[in-house]
């Protein structure tokens, strides 16, 4: 087709003049194009073809050893005023940011191809959706964007001659971490990423557009872009209750989105429908309720720890047509990772491309892992056994409940419901997780992560809280807001709750609360289940565990609320007064209790 969008053509030409590629190729999204690009990447070594009999359609990729995760310290929000970026973001003035990046982008694509990827976040033509165009010199990026978004000719047709789009520019450049920048220009609807090949930094439709730019656009246009899974809980009567849930890392977000019902509830007729595992774009519809879409079409999941017990549906999803990054390559051209299925291989090639066998140690005596802890799989969501039939529905799904969660050993009970929307915003704004031994930082250290959006909010988080409050006032039927904690422990550090599929027992109570059919007990922090309102059929929970799971320790919460106050102080005058009011009200309820 003819590319008649004048501004798009001019922008592509200008960026090509700066980056100096040997040629410019417009991506059409066809199957023939996919095959051609894969062959080219196999020839150069950018990708390896996996065993097509055992893993049809699957390929393998390695990133540079210094380029294996999001680089938050090199990620900037570039606004005219520093206050608009807020205290939780790295800030750089747009003029400075553009100038710094231009020096790195200059001729960075020399000897390479610039691929032009028109992409739609969300179903093409949906009122929820946004169009972007990413320019990149990475075939890996093109093939990932094929899975994660809708790309090519249909998007260009929808864009037409004058449609608006997010300008996304990426180059691997020389993969020098000292010349790496991930820059967001909310006021210009622009993203520049240079010096990285890792998905989280270079798939610019993902965190960059779907959260950082989209959260800013949502604040301007009256909608919400959230770091949330979306799932449907189908009850025995056939009614589906849709939930959106936000969790920091290491809290089982993807596992929950693809949950397998335990036998006790499966017998009752419960089913789970996966709409998305990472991003929710939500708007108020004509019914006055909150509706949501998943703007992505794939999963960019963490491989280590994913197995047939923790997430059987993810295992099934990634058996075909999947891109694996930084996992162990076995001699038979299949893959493996720590915490995965099957026996530990006797040998293989590790994520750095070095010969590997179990028990290898480095110069410090540390075990060398075959797969990087942040190794990934990119798989089409349509391959998931629990994929929702409403994935491509232009108006999404109606959200009945919003769930916040974190990893807390002794503070939060298994589940509680906020008193109202405003109180629920306070619950989300004070979300936190304690670091595990596998995470960077001191074990047990509490990290505040409001709405699981701390690394992804594209503007001042105080204004973000204010936007949440405004959205609640605008809705006729706001969703109920809950908090869950699967990670409460006893005095010996053992988990009190089994987690995984058993979490559906908590979701059942949440769904019933949305329909006003479940009992609850009022406490200073919200409503918690009564001892008989959680269905524990078939679950052999040790005596006393349920009481411990639902207990609220006044002294522990006093310390917690002091920490809330300290955290709120970081936002200064930008913190909405309503959140301070909720904190004071909660303190008063504890005193009264």
PEBEL-V822156 format. One line per field, one symbol per residue. phi: phi as a letter, one per 30 degrees, with the letter a starting at -180 (. if undefined). burial: + if it has 24 or more other ideal C-beta (glycine too) atoms within 12 Angstrom, else -. A space follows every 10 residues. Layout:
phi = ???
burial = ???
//
This chain:
phi = .dccdedddd dddddddddi ddabbddcid dddedddded ddddidbcdd ddddbeicbb bccdecbbad cddccbccbd cddddidccd bbdedddedd dedddehdcd ibcccccdbc djeejddddb cbbccbcbde dedddeddbc bjeedddddi cbddaddccb bdhchdddbc bbcbcedchb bbbbjbbded cbdddddddd bddddddddd cibbcbdbdb bccddedjdc ccbcbcbddi cidddddcec edeecdddjd bcbccacbbb cbbdcddicc cbbcdccbcc cddeidadcd aeddddecdb hbccbicdcd edicbaaeic diddddalcd ddjcebbejd bcdciddddd cdecdbbcbd ddddeceddc ecddcibdcc bcccaacbdb cddeaacdda dddddddddc eabcdcddcd jddiddcdbe hhcedbddae ddddeddedd ddddddbddd cbbbbdcdbd dcidddcdih dddddddddd ddddchccdb cdbdckccdd ecccdceicc deejdddddc dbcedddddd dddedddedd chdddddddd dddddddddd ddd
burial = --+-+--+-- ++--++-++- +--++++++- --++--++-- +----+++++ ----+-++++ ++++--++++ +--++++++- ---+++++++ ++-+--++-+ ++-++--++- -+++++++++ ++++-+-+++ ++++++++++ ++++++++++ +++-++-++- --+-++++++ +++++-+-++ ++++++-+++ ++++++++++ ++++++++++ +++++++++- --++++++++ +++++----+ ++++++++++ ++++++++++ ++--+----+ ++++++++++ +++++---++ ++++++++++ ++++++---+ ++++++++++ ++++++++++ ---+++++++ +---+--+++ ++---+---- -------+++ ++++++++++ +-++-+++-+ +++-++++++ ++++++++++ +++++++++- ++++++++++ ++++++---- -----+++++ ++++++++++ ++++++++++ ++--+--+++ +++++++++- ----++++++ ++++++++++ ++++---+-+ +-+++++++- --++++--+- +---++-+++ ++----+--+ +-+++-++-- +--+++-+++ -++-+++--- ---
//
